Amino acid sequence: MDEQREVYRTLDLALRIGEVLLSSGAGTADTTATILGVTAAGGLRGCEVDITFTSIAISYQATPDTAPETHLRIVRYRGQDFSRLTGVDRLVQRFARAEVTREEASRELARMVSAGPPFPRWGSVLAWGVMAGGATLLLGGGWLITLVAVVTAVVIELSNRWFHRQRLPAFYQQVAGAFVATAVALILYAVHAPVKPSLVVAAGIIMLLAGIALTGAVQDAITGYYVTASARLLEAMLLTGGIIAGVSLGITLGIRFGLPVAIEAQTIQLANLPIMTGAGALMAVAFAFASYAPLRSLLPVGLVGAAGSLVFTLMGRAEFGPAWSTAAAAFTVGLGAYALGRRSGVPPLVVVVSGTVPLLPGLTIYKGLYELMGSGNLIGIVSLATALAIGVALASGVILGEYVAQPIRREARRLEDRLAGPRLVGPRRPIRPRQTRPRRGGRSRRST
């Protein structure tokens, strides 16, 4: 009976850890590897894990002539909380090294899950506004439109948080947020403000796109988890559809009232390269702070965000096209995120997701919608297809960078053979059953 209770406790700890990782946007391969690492460290070998995006199941059979134990846990909550993700990642490593017992790990995990955010909520809201302001700077806006974008993003974030408390589905939150950004642009156009109103819409789209886990969907597809990849992709498409619905509604109303907020031509000037690079770093750092990332991760996030923006700008200037420019920039982000993330003590996923924010195709989506809704030009379909290509290039480029950056070690290769793909979260090598460490002290002498 005691042995069965030990099995229950180990499986429960592994399920709760897997729930936190999956709800934080970790890939299925990473979550599976972490769960297997926890069960192996707890002395349970040969466990089988099945993840279906909304549920996690673990099956363990002690001996061939006994019935297997199968435990299931439902994943109900999803959100961006990088502090919780980082804490769980470090807890798994400490548990694998026998620095904490299973009971201590379980209590510490419970404290992480029940604890509030490490920063004030108003700081997170303001960080979303700073990220939107950085987006306008990246797109060539001035100080006035940047200030408007900051205020608009704060309003969108506050309204979305209120909608979330009212249990309004995320799709309608995306519709409302996109409509608010478009409405602000229409007001600027109506009062003849000396700014580019379309940049407010683009910044709002980037802000709403930042919470969509497209990288996880592509990672699951590449690593062979097609069920969860399909679910993540459907979720990403639904949330993106909400953005499109909100923007298209605003464009339609603007045309009815004689306020066509058109897209002005954007040219890449090498003279603006320092501003664009700095804006990319600002956007990445602001998103990481808004998602409660540990403060020690902000420096590597800023470096990766700046490097990605630099590569994208240079590739765009060389006329490689938006998709290939994004792929090259995303590859740079993935390459640097693995090394810098591990060195700063945070999962590479934190650096990857934050570093790709400046590369999101906000202006391209708005351009396509305006061409379709405003003039009925079918070339808008091409712009929307370009935005889709940018999204795929962004996710696949990041993962390719992680593959290249993955250390080539014999232990790592063993894990990669079993669970294909680079580890963005969780253990990087197989975990063996823990052994009790001998206590330090003097040697016992035999009495003569």
GUTI-696159 format. One record per residue (C-alpha): x, y, z; residue in one letter. Coordinates in steps of 0.001 Angstrom, whole numbers, padded with zeros to 6 digits, always signed. Example, Ala and Ser with C-alpha at 12.3 -4.5 7.8 and 13.67 -1.06 7.14 Angstrom:
<recs>
+012300-004500+007800a+013670-001060+007140s
</recs>
This chain:
<recs>
+000000+000000+000000m+002835+002404+000858d+004538+001622-002446e+001341+002367-004346q+000983+005672-002493r+004532+006617-003532e+003637+005934-007159v+000527+008138-006854y+002508+011040-005419r+005200+010888-008096t+002666+010751-010914l+000687+013613-009383d+003807+015809-009213l+004676+015024-012819a+001125+015812-013984l+001012+019156-012177r+004393+020169-013592i+003266+019179-017075g+000091+021224-016655e+002082+024374-015869v+004386+023879-018848l+001610+023121-021329l-000527+026033-020154s+002471+028385-020505s+002950+027605-024192g+005648+024920-024002a+005743+022438-026856g+004376+018942-026459t+007820+017388-026910a+009256+019604-024158d+006356+018856-021830t+006601+015122-022471t+010359+015097-021893a+009956+017008-018627t+007224+014682-017355i+009328+011626-018179l+012272+013277-016445g+010265+013832-013270v+008929+010274-013200t+012403+008861-013865a+013870+010957-011055a+011107+009615-008809g+012075+006031-009614g+009327+005225-012134l+010836+003916-015347r+008964+003099-018528g+006105+005579-018121c+003994+006468-021144e+002722+010023-021639v-000148+011128-023869d-000965+014830-024376i-003997+016112-026276t-003569+019877-025726f-006351+020045-023114t-005381+016948-021114s-002313+015037-019943i-002340+011303-019217a+000437+009194-017654i+000419+005408-017591s+002808+003347-015438y+003078-000422-015174q+005328-001675-012367a+005625-005267-013597t+004376-007109-016680p+001872-009126-014639d+000200-006150-012916t-002405-003722-014208a-001049-000309-015278p-001751+002854-013322e-003223+005614-015529t-003694+009163-014270h-005304+012080-016135l-005195+015831-015577r-007173+018487-017476i-005447+021715-018551v-007984+024489-018007r-005909+027655-017613y-003673+029168-020284r-001672+032354-020096g+001724+033996-020419q+003457+033821-017019d+007171+033417-017612f+008012+033663-013910s+005998+030512-013195r+007480+028762-016235l+011022+029613-015123t+010352+028542-011552g+008991+025157-012625v+011933+024616-014974d+014414+025218-012163r+012372+023056-009783l+012574+020119-012189v+016343+020471-012408q+016701+020616-008625r+014437+017602-008191f+016470+015648-010743a+019688+016461-008865r+018097+015309-005564a+018437+018786-004076e+014785+018677-002973v+012583+015779-001989t+009339+014966-003725r+007301+016398-000859e+009323+019620-000879e+008967+019886-004656a+005212+019368-004397s+004844+022094-001764r+007033+024505-003734e+005020+023859-006901l+001783+024547-005025a+003201+027874-003812r+004184+028839-007382m+000767+028053-008798v-001158+029864-006060s+001173+032881-005833a+000324+036162-007545g+002429+037878-010207p+005942+038969-009149p+005380+042512-010458f+002428+044883-009958p-000299+044397-012515r-000188+048063-013489w+003454+047534-014479g+002425+044759-016851s-000296+046953-018363v+002163+049805-018891l+004662+047397-020446a+002074+046434-023085w+001780+050109-023934g+005555+050492-024204v+005656+047492-026540m+003058+049086-028821a+005011+052349-028766g+008142+050463-029768g+006202+048960-032678a+005389+052411-034053t+009055+053429-033761l+010044+050255-035573l+007640+051123-038393l+008972+054666-038729g+006550+056639-036565g+007296+059835-034665g+006906+060695-030992w+003254+061787-031283l+001974+058599-032899i+004113+056617-030457t+002378+058284-027532l-001036+057604-029073v-000099+053942-029585a+000985+053636-025950v-002316+055026-024657v-004327+052888-027101t-002508+049708-026073a-003114+050445-022385v-006838+050903-023085v-006940+047631-025046i-005148+045725-022296e-007380+047108-019539l-010533+046325-021514s-009337+042802-022321n-008590+042151-018659r-012090+043306-017778w-013549+041059-020490f-011494+038164-019126h-012935+038678-015644r-016379+038585-017222q-015422+035219-018787r-015727+036522-022344l-014002+034109-024774p-010628+035150-026147a-011976+035434-029694f-014277+038316-028762y-011477+039958-026792q-009388+039969-029963q-012272+041465-031940v-012763+044235-029379a-009063+045046-029124g-008577+045238-032888a-011669+047422-033279f-010434+049851-030604v-007100+050255-032404a-008850+050852-035736t-011309+053310-034181a-008434+055380-032760v-006866+055482-036236a-010172+056689-037704l-010379+059467-035127i-006829+060592-035926l-007687+060640-039614y-010898+062601-038979a-009142+065369-037017v-006330+065533-039598h-003627+064744-037049a-000095+065121-038468p+000663+061413-037997v+000297+058090-039805k-002930+056627-038306p-002308+053207-039831s+000644+052718-037463l-001735+052645-034492v-003621+049764-036080v-000386+047945-036894a+000856+048365-033318a-002458+047071-031970g-002332+044044-034258i+001223+043240-033143i+000144+043558-029515m-002743+041117-030025l-000640+038727-032104l+002036+038567-029400a-000062+036293-027211g-000678+033688-029937i+001501+030574-029586a+002237+029933-033256l+005769+028759-032459t+004390+025949-030307g+002093+024813-033116a+004910+024610-035660v+007204+022971-033122q+004624+020257-032423d+004130+019667-036154a+007873+019397-036799i+008436+017053-033843t+005591+014729-034889g+002818+015686-032431y+000182+016323-035056y-002867+016246-032766v-001627+019018-030511t-000178+020854-033516a-003610+020900-035146s-005230+022139-031932a-002654+024899-031436r-002903+025927-035085l-006696+026074-034888l-006451+028230-031776e-003955+030552-033499a-006193+030824-036556m-009258+031564-034412l-007505+034311-032447l-006031+035799-035615t-009499+035669-037165g-010759+037758-034261g-008137+040400-035052i-009118+040367-038716i-012799+040708-037815a-012189+043682-035544g-009974+045512-038028v-012277+044828-040980s-015251+046153-038988l-013372+049362-038285g-012304+049724-041912i-015885+049211-043120t-017228+051871-040763l-014450+054218-041784g-015316+053838-045477i-019018+054408-044738r-018186+057674-042977f-015635+058771-045558g-012545+058018-043452l-010329+055703-045514p-007204+055188-043413v-004829+054065-046135a-001361+052584-045792i+001482+054940-046567e+004527+053525-048301a+007226+052353-045912q+010856+052594-046964t+013792+051145-045082i+016504+053745-044523q+019888+052653-043236l+020101+055969-041413a+017233+054765-039183n+018946+051445-038453l+019929+052332-034847p+016375+053469-034075i+014834+050334-035576m+017285+048071-033756t+016645+049838-030475g+012886+049681-031058a+013122+045920-031605g+015001+045517-028329a+012443+047723-026546l+009526+045674-027867m+011107+042377-026808a+011965+043621-023311v+008535+045195-022831a+006757+041982-023828f+008967+039914-021520a+008239+042270-018615f+004514+042269-019413a+004610+038452-019278s+006322+038538-015850y+009680+037234-017053a+012471+037285-014434p+014465+040496-014449l+017686+038630-015194r+016223+037585-018552s+015586+041130-019814l+019176+041697-020990l+019385+038566-023172p+015851+039241-024419v+016862+042753-025457g+020005+041506-027193l+018107+038850-029119v+015333+041277-030059g+017861+043815-031314a+019746+041172-033311a+016552+039947-034941g+015466+043463-035900s+018928+044212-037282l+018974+041121-039480v+015408+041755-040680f+016198+045358-041610t+019386+044462-043487l+017703+041595-045323m+014768+043825-046236g+017125+046502-047482r+018793+043884-049681a+015343+043068-051125e+015129+039440-050006f+011401+039780-049432g+009450+039849-046147p+009186+036079-045694a+012880+035304-046189w+013894+038369-044180s+011692+037184-041324t+013048+033631-041573a+016648+034867-041361a+015829+037127-038414a+013923+034326-036644a+016861+031966-037203f+019098+034532-035509t+016660+034782-032603v+016519+031009-032177g+020294+030718-032408l+020924+033308-029719g+018010+032405-027465a+019335+028948-026607y+022784+030125-025492a+021721+033355-023795l+018662+031829-022172g+020547+028998-020519r+023338+031331-019423r+020857+033657-017724s+019101+030767-015984g+015774+030950-017847v+014231+028522-020354p+015082+029421-023970p+011342+029574-024665l+011150+032836-022677v+013809+034463-024855v+012431+032971-028086v+008844+034160-027644v+009927+037638-026548s+012573+038005-029247g+010155+037251-032078t+007644+039968-031125v+009304+042680-033297p+008969+040382-036323l+005180+039953-036196l+003416+041056-039421p+001048+043695-038033g+001326+046185-040890l+001091+043461-043550t-002207+042179-042121i-003683+045664-042038y-002499+046348-045577k-004199+043223-046874g-007466+043971-045082l-007540+047561-046309y-006935+046480-049891e-009775+043978-049671l-012283+046084-047731m-011386+049516-049057g-010897+049180-052791s-011978+045597-053364g-008569+044888-054817n-007808+041168-054873l-004157+041967-054308i-005167+042130-050659g-005326+038337-050712i-001663+038350-051687v-000859+040598-048724s-002736+038314-046336l-000975+035297-047831a+002315+037130-047291t+001374+037660-043643a+000679+033921-043335l+004031+033138-044950a+005723+035492-042501i+004109+033675-039574g+005260+030277-040816v+008745+031624-041575a+008896+033140-038114l+008086+029911-036285a+010110+027577-038510s+013135+029908-038525g+013193+030023-034731v+013039+026245-034425i+015782+025788-037025l+017967+028145-035015g+017319+026050-031907e+018288+022887-033789y+021591+024429-034835v+022278+025798-031355a+021461+022522-029601q+024665+021151-028036p+025762+017946-029758i+026390+015592-026868r+025860+011888-026582r+023377+012298-023741e+021456+014962-025642a+021340+012817-028777r+019820+009946-026822r+016995+012176-025708l+016582+013635-029194e+016274+010140-030658d+013385+009415-028342r+011710+012830-028491l+012725+014693-031642a+013377+018400-031406g+015438+020869-029397p+014555+021430-025762r+013113+024919-025185l+011965+023932-021689v+012887+021068-019404g+015771+018587-019241p+018344+018390-022006r+019569+014905-021166r+018031+011675-019858p+017398+011577-016110i+018242+008497-014113r+016574+007464-010859p+017819+009583-008006r+020120+008139-005407q+020220+009295-001844t+023330+011332-001263r+025438+010365+001723p+025503+012964+004433r+028701+014810+005066r+030511+014012+008224g+033377+012136+009742g+033956+008465+009014r+032731+005939+011530s+035568+004055+013131r+035403+000464+014182r+035866-000158+017798s+038736-002407+018469t
</recs>
